[in-house]
Amino acid sequence: MKTRIPPLWLLVLLQTVVSAASLVVEIVAGRMLAPYVGMSLYTWTAVIAVVLAGFSVGHWWGGLMAGKPQETALRQTGWVLVAAALSTGVAVVVLQAIAGPVMSVVSHPLWAIIALCTGAFFLPSLFAGVPAPVLAQIGANTAPDSGRALGALFAAGAIGAIAGTLLAGFVFISYLGSTLTLALVAVIYVATALLSFWLAGRLPRTALLASVLSLALAGYALAAPSPCDTESDYFCIRTIDISESPSEPVRMMVLDHLVHGTSAANDATLMYTDHAAMLDQLAVLRAPAPAFSSFFIGGGSFSLPRALAAREGHGPITVAEMDPAVTKVAARDFWFDPASATVLHRDARVVLSQDTTRYDIIIGDAFTDIAVPQHLITQEFFELVQARLTPDGSYLMNVVDYEDNLQTLGAMLRTLQKVFPVLEVWVEQRAPVPGERMVFIIAAGTAKTEQASFVTRSPDPARYGALSDAMVAGIMGRDTLILTDDYAPIDRLMGLRPD
């Protein structure tokens, strides 16, 4: 077979498709890492850095290939795209295989994220970066106007990247899931590899066999067990049974890699974590009336709305939960009755901005990875919360911070102090373990809680109390940072520490 001179439109199409496929892999990489290391600024930083490193090495390699005769360059590009199909198709298997050893050997979370991302997604990115210089060189050599050809191919790469990003985020992951999306990308890489061989004038039998092998391995990856029971647009959702007795079911909801709630079938009011126990009890203690209205920022397993609904005489309950799949799982596995509350599948800040309803109690219990989402911890947001509270209403907020740090807690308190006249910090009354990651509840409003401590179950009885005003002032006095929409470095404040 004779080497074909490809028209510019075909080179542009090939570059667009390869670029789109490579960005699909990048978006999927972040989704697939979440069950192991969470979804945070650090996760996406590592994904972008590793993928760009792969592209860079691939472009360098492709530049070396571009200087060879066209037939050789296209044939080698075909082989590289077969390798892209192979490495992409098995990425999920590789990630599952290395996750355990990496997490056990690499103690620092940041390095664990980088190691996992590199192990699973560096090679697919490297191979995907090779074709661009080859296609650019061929376009410049064969097109009447080399400048026009180069411009078209660079534009095709950018357009493909945009298309791949949009398709991955809005279509593929939502309707196919991560593993099937990667299998589809492997098929696309095989198709582009075969096209490259065809343009080179020869389709080696070994290349055809390698392509079939790549597709077979991608199919094998589809059969691998998923870490998710449900993969939604937002989370990898798992339900874990922790019952001690089949007659007394207890289940735990895990979103990505963190527990977001635990519920018991036989007792809706039994809490299994310190933060849930404190929020539940403080809501009752600080409510201006027994039939108080409540607004929950985040649903999770819906343990708190369920507990509130189980009490006689409760007022209207509203929950803002971004992910409809989380609500479905809560109803299916965690005994939450959707009819007991008004559930809004929208961002809580958007809801509070658009609806002027006032509530007696607003509870902030939304977490992404280890921190509250940035837009829910700023002075502007707290001003919105204050505007949606009744005159005697209270805002209760869950905060996690390290015992020897407390930068996050201090920043939250200083910011809330700009909006609310009275602040309290509640915590379990015990001596903390050095370096412990502790759970605090901030109560903000116009008056103090009538009692300074209480005993409740979480699930065993424990006593919780409010820190003294002097201790709260001391925590706030450690820094001057106020969190705003313009600057709220929650990831830096929380930091990453070995478990």
N, C-alpha and C positions, 0 to 999 in steps of 0.2 A: 504493500500500500504506500501511496505517496503522501508526504506531509502536506496537509491542507493549510492554505492561508486563511486564517479566520477573519471574518468581517469584524469591524469595530463593535457593532451592536452585540455580537455574540460574546466578545471579550467583556464588554460592559455587563451583560447579563450574568456571565460566569462570576465576575467579581462581586456583583450585587448579591448573588445567591450565597457565595462563600462567606462574605462579610456578614450577611444576615444570620446565617447558621452559627457563626462564631459568637455573635452577641446573644443569641438564644442560649448558648451554652453558659455564657457569663451570668445571665440572669438566673438560670436554673441552678448554677453553682451556689449562689447565695441561699436559695430555697433548700437545697439538699444539705447544706452545712448546718442549717438551723436546728435539727433534732440533736445535734452533737454539741454545738458551741453557742447556740442561740443566734438571734438576728439583732445585731447592734451596729453602731458606727464602726467598731473594730472589725466585725465580720465583713462588711462591705468594703472597708478599706483594704483588707487582705485580699478579697476576691479581685478587686480592680487592679491592685498592684501585681498580683500573680498573673492575671490574664494579660495585662500590658507587658509584663516581662516575657511571657510566652510569645506574644505578637512580635516583640522587638527581636528576639532571637530568631523567630521565623522569618521576619523581613530580612535580617542579615543573611540567613541561609538562602532565602529566595534570591537575594541580590547576587550571590555567588552562582546560583543556577542560571540566572538571567543572562549571564555572559556567555553561556554555551550555545551551540547551534540550536535553532528553534525546535527541531525534532527531539533532541536530547532533553532540552528544558521542559517541554510539554510532557514527555514520557516520565521524567523524574517528578514533575508536578502531579501526574496521575498517581504515582506510587505514594507521594506524600499525602494526597487526599484519601487514599486507601488507609494509610496510617491514622489520619484524622478520624475516619469512620470507626476504625478499630478502637482507638483510645477513647473516643466519645461514647461508643456503645457500651464499653465496660467500666466507665467512670463510676457508676453507682456501685458496682461490685467492688471496685478498688477502694472506694470510700468506706464501704462497710467493712472491708477486710483490714484496713489500716486504722480505723477509728479507735478500736479498743487498745491496741498497742501504743498508738500515739498518745492517747489521753492518759494512759498509765505511766508512760515514760516522761512525757513533757509536762512538767508541773505548772508552768506559767500559761494561763489561758491564751494570751496573745500569740505566743509561739506555737501553741497547739493549733490555733486557727490557721496560722500561716502554713504549718506543716501539713495539715489535712488538705487545705486548698491546693498547695503545691503538688502533693501526692496524687490527687485525683484530677486536677484541671490544668496543670501546667502543660502537659504534652498535647492535649487537644488544642490549646491556644497556640502553642508553637507551630504545630502542623497547619493550623488554619491561617497563620500569618505568612506562610511561604508563597502562595500563589500570587499575591499582589505585585511584587516586583517583576515576576516572570511575565505576567499579563501586561504590565505597563511597558516592559521592554519590547514585547511582541507588537503591542499597539503602536509604539513610537516608530518601530522599524517598518511596519507594513502600511500604516495609514498615510494618506497624502500629506496631512498636516499633523506632525508629531505633537505639537503643543496642544492642539484640540483633543488628540487621542489621550494624552496624559491627563488633561483636565477632566475629560469624561470618565476615565477610570478612577481617578481620585474621588470624583463626585459619586460614582457608583459605590465605592467603598463606604462613604458616609451615609448615603441613602440606604444601603443594605444594613448598616449598623442601626439606623433609626428604625427600619422596618422590623429587624430582628428583635430589638428591645420592646417595641410595641406588641408584636405578636406573642412574644414570650410572656409578658406581663398581663396582657389583656385576653389572650386567647389560649395559647398552648397549655400553660400550667393550670388554668382554670378548667379546661375541658379535657385535657389529656393526662395531666399529672406530670411530675418531673421525669420519671423513668421512661414513660412512653414518648415524651418530648425528646429526650436524648436519643431514643431509638429512631425517631423520625429524622433527627439531624444526621444520624449515621447513614440513613438511607439517602439523604440529600448529598452527603459527601461521596457516597459510592457513585451516585449518578454523575456528579461533577468529575469524579476520577475517570469514569468510563468516557465521558466527553473529552477529557484531556488526552486520553490514549487514542481516541478516534482522530482528534486533531493532529496528533503526532504521526498518524498514518499506520499505526499498528496496535492491536489489542493483544498483548501476550496472554497466553492461556493461564500462566501463573497469576497474572493480575486479576483475571476473572475468578480464579479459585480464591484468591485473597479477599476479593470483594464479597464473595459468598460467605467466606469465613467471618468477615466483619459483621455481616448481617446476622449470621447464626449466633455470634457472641452477643450482639445487641438483643436478639430474641431471648438468649439465656438470661441476660440481665433483667428482662421483663419478668422472668419467673422468680427472681430473687425476692425474698420477703421484704416488704416495705417497713420502715420504722414507724410509719403512720397508720393508725386505724382509719383516719380521714385526713386527706390533704385538701385544705381549703385555699382560697385566694390569699389568706393571711397566715395560716398556721399549719404545722404538722400536729394533728390532734390525736392523743392516745387516751384510752380509758384503762386504768389499771385496777384490778380487784385486789384489795388489801384486807378482805374480810377474814376474821378469825373463826367465824362460824357461818355456814351457808344460810342459816335462818336469820342472820343479822348482817345483811350485805353492807359493805363499806367500799366506796370507790374513789379513786383519785384521778383528777384530770391533769394531763400534762400537755402544755402547749409549747411546741418546739422542744426545749430541753428543761423547762421549769414547771414545777407543780403550780397550778393556778386554782386549786380548790379540792376539797375532800368533803364528801357527804355520806351520811348514813341513811339507809332506807327507813329505818324504824324510828328515827328521832331527828326531825328537821332542825331542831334548835341546838343540836350538839355540834360544836365547832372543833376542828382538828388542828388549827394553827393559832398562834398567839395573836396575829393581826386580825383574823376573823373574829376571835373571841372578844377582843377589845372593841372592834368596830361595832359588833352586835350589841354589846352591853352599853357602850357609850351613846349609841343612837337612842336607846331607850332612856338612859339617864338624862340626856340633854334635850330631849324632845319637849317642846312647850306644851304638848297635850298628848294623851294616850293614843288618840287616833291621828298620829302625825303623818304628814305626807313625806315621801322620800324619793330621792333621785340618786341612782347608782351610776358612777362612771366606771364602766366595765362590768361584764357579767361573769366570765369564767365559768365555773361549775354552777353558778347562781346559788351558792350555798347561803349567802346573806339575804338576798331577796326571798328565798324559800323559807328561811328561818323567820323572817319578819311576817311573811304571809301566814305562817302557821299559828301566829298569836292572834287571839280573839281581839276584835275591835281595832285592828290596824287600819291606817289610812291608805290612800292610793300610793301605789309603788310604780315607779318608772325606772327602766334600765336602758342605758345607752351602751349597746354592745356592737362593735363594728362588724363582727363576723357572724353572718346568719348560720354558718355551720356550727359554731360554738353553741348557739342557742339550741339547735337541733340535737346536738350531742347531750346537752344538759337535760333536755326533755326526755331523751331516749334512755340515758344511762344514769342520770343523777336525780331523778324523781322530781324535777322542776315542772310545775304546771304553768304553761305559757298563759293560761287564762287568769292567773293570779296577779299578773303585772302587765303594764304596757311596755313592750320591748321595742326599742327603736334601733334599727340596724344602721346607725350613722355615728360619726364621730361626736363625742360628748360636747366638745366645744362648739361644733356647728349647731347641735341641738339647742344648747343654752343661748346661743347667739340669735337664733331664729324664733324661739318660743319664749314668751315673757312670763310663763307660769312660774310662781314662786313656791318654794318647798321649805318644809320645816327642817329637814336634814338632807344634806348633800354629802355623799360618801365618795371619795376618790380612791379607787382601788384598781387602777389600770397600770399594767406593767408590760414593757417590751424588753425582753431579756432581763437584765438586773435592775433596770431603772424605769422611772415613770417617763412616758413620752414627753419630749421637751416642751411641746406646746401646751401641756397641761400642768406646768409648774411655774409659769411666769406671773409677774405682777399683773399684766393685762388679763390673764385668765382668771386670777384670783379676784380681780375687780368684777369680772363677769359673774363669777360664782356669788360674790357678795350681793350683786344686784338681783340674783335669782333666789335669794333666801328671804324668808319672812322676817319681820323685825326681830324676833327672838330665836331665829334659826341658827344652826351651827353647820360648819363644814368640818368633816372628819377625813383625815388623809393618812394613808399608809406610807411610811418612809422606812427604807432599809439603809443602814449605814454601819461602818466598822467602828467598833468600840474605841479604837485608838486613833480615829480619824475625825468623824462627825462633821466633815466639811459639808456634806450634802444636807444633813439635818440643820446645820447652822444657816446655810443659804436659804433653805425653805422657810425657816423661821423669820429671818430678816425680811424676806420678800413678803410673807404673810403679814408681818407687822406693819407694812405700808398700807394694808387694807383693813385689817381686823384689830379692834382695840384690845381683845383678850386672847391670849394663846396659852395652851397647855400642851405638855408632852407626856404621853403615857407610855409605860413600859412595864414588863414583868418585874416584880420586886424581888430581885436576887442579885448576887454579885456576878458581874459578867466575866466570861472567860477572856483572858488577854487576846486581843486581835479578833474577837468574835464579831461576826456579822449579825447585828442586832435589829430587831423589829420595833419601831416606834409608831405611835399614833399621835398625830397633831390634831388637837381640837381647837378650832378657831370660831370665835363668835363675839357676843357682847357681854357675856357673863361666864363666870367659872362654873364648873360642875359642882353640884351640891355636896358630893362626897369626894374625898381625896384618894380613895382606894376601893376596890371591890374584889370579890372572889368569884370566878366563873370557871367553866370547864373548857379545856383545849387539847385533848379531851379529858385529861385528868384535872382536878381542881387546882387552880393556881391563883395567886394574888397579883393584881396589877395596880399600879399607883401612878400619880402624877408627880413629875419632878418638881422640885422647889423652884420658886421664881428666881432665886439666885443661880441655880444650876442652869436654868433656861437662859438667863442673861449671860452667863459665862460661855455657853455654847455659841450664842449669837455674837459675842464679842471677839471671837477668834479671827474674824475676817470682816470685810465690808461688802462683799459681793452681793448684789441684788440681781435676781434672775429676771430677765426681760425677754420679750419676743426677739429682740435683736441679739441677745447674748445669754444663753443658758447652757453652759458646758457641763451637762449632767454626766456624760460619759467620763470626762476627766475627773470630776468630783468623786464619782464612785470608784474609778480606777479599776484595774484588773489585778486580781491577786490569786496566787495558787490556792486551791481548795485544801 
